[in-house]
Structures are given as C-alpha cells and as structure tokens.
C-alpha cells in the first residue's frame, strides 16, 4: 500500500479547529463519501452523515454550508488523477472523534491479452 499523503498543516488545523467541532455539534460521528471519475470529470457523488450508533443523520435541511465544507475538505483527499482515462471510484470515510480519514480506492484500466496460433495444413 502506498504511503499516506501528508495533510498540509494549514488544512489539518482547519479540520481540527473548524470542521470537527461543527460536525460534533450536530451529532455527526462519521462521514461516508462515495466518489467516481471518468475521462476527465468526476467528484464526490454521495455524502452520508452518521451518528455514534451508525444511524443516518439528515443534515441536508439545516446545514447546507456544512455539507459544502465537508465536500470541499474531502475532495482534497481524493487521489490525484482519479478522474482521468478509464477513471476510478471509491469510498472515503471520516471518523470525527479521531480525525481519521480512510480511503478505499479502485482504479479502472483496460487490459490487452495477446495470443498467437499457428496451423500447418
């Protein structure tokens, strides 16, 4: 497995001082994001917010700015070039209590298998 990307100090500070307290204040313990990309286009497709018991929390109605902030921060953790060529997809998990991000990434590619046959008649 490749080494984890180092989070720039400024981004880490913003996450710890702004995002974590905002998520905790509305009862969010975990954020799950699904992303995909293909032929130069892509991004986060879905965001789910969960409480400590794993029950979904509907933050859509009351916290639109928070959702945009989460989407922006999580986008910074997506692999470079995930949206290029045949694309890729995956899931990103953010544990609010520990400030831990985990990325599960799948890279798409086209493979070619060549064979040669010869017959003597």
C-alpha positions in Angstrom: 0.0 0.0 0.0 1.4 3.4 -0.9 2.4 5.8 1.9 -0.4 8.1 3.1 -0.4 11.6 1.8 0.7 14.1 4.3 -2.0 16.6 5.1 -0.7 20.2 4.9 -0.6 21.8 8.4 -3.0 24.6 7.4 -5.6 22.1 6.2 -5.2 19.9 9.3 -5.6 22.9 11.5 -8.8 24.0 9.7 -10.2 20.5 10.0 -9.4 20.2 13.8 -10.4 23.8 14.7 -13.5 24.3 12.4 -14.8 21.2 10.8 -14.6 18.7 13.6 -16.4 20.9 16.2 -19.2 21.8 13.6 -19.8 18.1 12.8 -19.8 17.1 16.5 -22.2 19.9 17.3 -24.9 18.4 15.1 -24.2 14.8 16.3 -22.1 13.5 13.4 -19.6 10.8 14.4 -18.8 9.5 10.9 -19.0 10.8 7.3 -19.0 8.4 4.4 -18.4 9.7 0.9 -18.6 7.8 -2.4 -16.7 9.3 -5.4 -16.1 8.4 -9.0 -14.5 9.9 -12.1 -14.1 9.1 -15.8 -12.5 10.7 -18.8 -11.5 14.0 -17.1 -14.6 14.5 -15.0 -15.6 13.4 -11.5 -16.0 14.2 -7.9 -17.9 13.2 -4.7 -21.2 11.6 -5.7 -22.8 11.0 -2.3 -22.3 12.0 1.3 -23.7 10.2 4.3 -23.6 11.5 7.9 -23.9 9.0 10.7 -24.3 9.3 14.5 -22.3 7.3 17.0 -24.7 4.3 16.6 -24.3 4.4 12.8 -27.8 5.8 12.2 -28.0 8.3 9.3 -28.4 12.0 10.2 -30.2 14.3 7.9 -28.1 17.4 7.9 -29.3 18.5 4.4 -32.0 20.8 5.6 -30.3 22.7 8.3 -26.6 22.6 7.4 -26.1 23.3 3.7 -22.9 25.3 4.4 -21.6 22.4 6.5 -22.2 20.0 3.7 -20.4 22.2 1.2 -17.5 22.5 3.7 -17.3 18.7 4.2 -17.4 18.1 0.4 -14.6 20.6 -0.2 -12.4 19.1 2.5 -13.0 15.5 1.5 -12.3 16.4 -2.2 -8.7 17.3 -1.1 -8.2 13.6 0.0 -9.2 12.1 -3.4 -6.3 10.6 -5.3 -4.6 12.7 -7.9 -5.9 11.9 -11.4 -8.7 9.7 -10.2 -10.9 11.1 -12.9 -8.5 10.5 -15.9 -8.7 7.9 -18.6 -10.8 4.9 -17.7 -11.3 6.6 -14.3 -11.7 5.2 -10.8 -14.1 5.1 -7.9 -14.1 4.5 -4.2 -15.2 5.4 -0.8 -13.8 7.9 1.8 -14.5 7.5 5.5 -14.0 10.3 8.0 -14.2 9.4 11.7 -15.0 12.6 13.5 -13.9 11.5 17.0 -10.4 10.6 15.9 -10.0 12.9 13.0 -9.1 9.9 10.8 -9.7 9.6 7.1 -9.6 6.3 5.3 -9.7 5.9 1.5 -10.7 2.8 -0.3 -9.8 3.3 -4.0 -10.4 1.3 -7.2 -8.5 2.2 -10.4 -10.1 1.2 -13.7 -7.9 0.2 -16.6 -8.1 -1.6 -20.0 -6.0 -4.7 -20.4 -5.0 -6.4 -23.5 -4.2 -10.1 -23.8 -2.5 -11.3 -26.9 -2.3 -14.8 -28.2 -0.7 -16.3 -31.3 -1.8 -19.5 -33.0 -0.3 -21.3 -36.0 -1.7 -24.2 -38.0 0.0 -26.3 -40.6 -2.3 -27.8 -43.2 
